[in-house]
Amino acid sequence: MNKPSVPGQKTWYQINPPVFFGSTLFIVLFIGMVLVAPDSFDALTAYIKNWITSSAGWFYILSVAFFLIFVVVLALSSFGRLKLGPDHSKPDYSYGSWYAMLFTAGMGIGLMFFGVAEPVMHFADPPVGDPTTLNAARQAMRITFFHWGLHAWAIYAVVALSLAYFAYRHRLPLQIRSALYPLIGNRIYGPIGHAVDIFAVLGTIFGVATSLGFGVTQVNAGFNYLFGLPQNTTVQISLIVIITAIATLSVGAGLDKGVKRLSELNMVLAVVLMLFVLIAGPTIFLLQTFVQNTGNYLSNLFSMTFNLYAYEESSWIGGWTLFYWGWWIAWSPFVGMFIARVSRGRTVREFILGMLLIPTGFTFMWMTFFGDTAIFLILKQHAVALITDVQADQSVALFKFFEYLPFSSISSLIATILVVMFFVTSADSGSLVVDMLTSGKQQGTPLWQRVFWAVLQGVIAAVLLLAGGLTALQSATIASALPFAVVMLLMCWGLFVAMRLDVLKKESIQDARITPRAGVHAPRSWQQRLHLIMHRPNSLAEVTAFMHDTVKPALLEVAEEFRRQSIEASVIEKSPEHIWLQVGHQEESDFYYSIRVRQHQPPAFMTQAQQQAIPAMYYRAEVHLQEGGQDYDIMDWTKEDIIQDLIDQYERHLHFLNVVR
């Protein structure tokens, strides 16, 4: 499945022209339509939203249900043992950094905006039943958990898993199109692939713009509460300009220095704010409701998943569930690309369980602590004005909520800073992702390209706010997500086909029958065999000499025999520490037998005396196949030993080709 990414044409720009210019053209036409004919745009988006709600809502519901089932099955099946990368790869980031980055990319601004607003809105206006009752309170939290729970992260996981799997295990470009390789082959580099990536760019741009729109209205509300800054569109657009400018600085710093550090700081501030609400609010009640809300969510998960409120004939689902599913789908190229970028080296099972459980658990705590505290204030302390404030303007919900807690000015200031930082993180992460999609490169692109997309995201958010505020944002999100939902279903199909093939290959290699070794080996005494096992050379020169004097002649001898039998074979020496034999099979997968010198620490099971007798580090000559490292050392093997091992691995490879033919 190997295919090089799109090369850069000049030093000052690195773009894939069809995707870059196609996406830009669509976005410019969209901005022009909104500015020239805002009323027509508003009518069009409202019509599309109503049509999707009434005629295609079932497709959204069914698709999202399938995504959740699909990723859970992958995690629990034998596919879960596969790695997002070669078999020997290790994760690039620690668990803490990984969780922080995927969480802030996936949910940040939304939690700040809806943490209080959504539970209160459902409590005051439930889809079924009487408002402001105990049953309405339970239903409000169950619905909130449903919208922010496993389904959202399953959508992200589908895209992120597909991208990481094909990029790091099959060395395809880190682009949406790569997930379709098992279905259409090299045509992913043609018009079909360009169209898929354009859909992904548009979904990312509109998804991020929606989040930025929510974020800027809340920042405006925070500044109004703290400093008396007016709440209007002019101020909000000014804030977009200022915060987008800040985001470009983070974009220039790159992933490790910019996004990673901001994400970790966001996570710390979010935890501090959440613990403050837990301590300042009704602590015991919140702990109780967290347990009860989680159980209520899990016990009703199946029925909620497929509930379209068809019998109630309510428009409620279009403004809530379908909006969220559309928002998550529209955001999935952005979040998926970003999470894939930081998830190399993890197993499929580790990746899926980490994505589904850790952020969901944190989100449930956040929604419980903020939402149930607000409901407690309304039910027990008669803070009915909070309902009125939230219904009048959702962006002020968090700050009106803090008025009922101590240190309201400090907590509101921290919340405003956190929203700004989430805003910056979303903007710079989004621009990095869109730059990858439109350039075909993971890194090394000029700074102006990332700044271009960061600015364009801010422009889209500003234009949508001018066109109709949050209603326009919601309508545009639901509409832009529909075509990409179809692409995601195809991604699931392609991912299943590729994983099934990889698992089949691993199992066939393990189960293959190996013919008896030819030739007579020179006998070794048990003392010589024990020395071979325990020998750990600390000299790189010793191992490279072994590579040159024994490994290379063995591979050359086998390659010559392959060529004598009219089979294409070559020996490639990348360095004194890395040499491999490649055997071509035309349309089938080539065979690779590679030896790499790797440095290791002594095993932990060695006694103290043994550890003192050997150096802090030693070297191994390890066998690698196309799938990655095989975790065994051939140092001090004879040439005949190496040849026989190579033939064993080649016979397993032929067995795999016969199985899948």
Sequence and secondary structure as in RCSB ss.txt:
>XXXX:A:sequence
MNKPSVPGQKTWYQINPPVFFGSTLFIVLFIGMVLVAPDSFDALTAYIKNWITSSAGWFYILSVAFFLIFVVVLA
LSSFGRLKLGPDHSKPDYSYGSWYAMLFTAGMGIGLMFFGVAEPVMHFADPPVGDPTTLNAARQAMRITFFHWGL
HAWAIYAVVALSLAYFAYRHRLPLQIRSALYPLIGNRIYGPIGHAVDIFAVLGTIFGVATSLGFGVTQVNAGFNY
LFGLPQNTTVQISLIVIITAIATLSVGAGLDKGVKRLSELNMVLAVVLMLFVLIAGPTIFLLQTFVQNTGNYLSN
LFSMTFNLYAYEESSWIGGWTLFYWGWWIAWSPFVGMFIARVSRGRTVREFILGMLLIPTGFTFMWMTFFGDTAI
FLILKQHAVALITDVQADQSVALFKFFEYLPFSSISSLIATILVVMFFVTSADSGSLVVDMLTSGKQQGTPLWQR
VFWAVLQGVIAAVLLLAGGLTALQSATIASALPFAVVMLLMCWGLFVAMRLDVLKKESIQDARITPRAGVHAPRS
WQQRLHLIMHRPNSLAEVTAFMHDTVKPALLEVAEEFRRQSIEASVIEKSPEHIWLQVGHQEESDFYYSIRVRQH
QPPAFMTQAQQQAIPAMYYRAEVHLQEGGQDYDIMDWTKEDIIQDLIDQYERHLHFLNVVR
>XXXX:A:secstr
        SBTTB   HHHHHHHHHHHHHHHHHHHH HHHHHHHHHHHHHHIIIIIHHHHHHHHHHHHHHHHHHH
HSGGGG BSS TT   SS HHHHHHHHHHHHHHHHHHHHHHHHHHHHHHS SSS TTSHHHHHHHHHHHHHHHSH
HHHHHHHHHHHHHHIIIIIS   SSGGGGGHHHHGGGGGSHHHHHHHHHHHHHHHHHHHHHHHHHHHHHHHHHHH
HH    SHHHHHHHHHHHHHHHHHHHHHHIIIIIHHHHHHHHHHHHHHHHHHHHHS HHHHHHHHHHHHHHHHHT
HHHHHT   TTTT SHHHHTHHHHHHHHHHHHHHHHHHHHHT TT BHHHHHHHHHHHHHHHHHHHHIIIIIHHH
HHHHHS  THHHHHHHH GGGHHHHHHTTSSSHHHHHHHHHHHHHHHHHHHHHHHHHHHHHHHHS SS   HHHH
HHHHHHHHHHHHHHHHHHHHHHHHHHHHHHHHHHHHHHHHHHHHHHHHHHHHHHHHHHHHH       S      
HHHHHHHHH     HHHHHHHIIIIIHHHHHHHHHHHHHTT  EEEEEEETTEEEEEE  TTS  EEEEEEEEEE
   TTS HHHHHHS S EEEEEEEETTEEEEEE TT  HHHHHHHHHHHHHHHHHHHHHH 
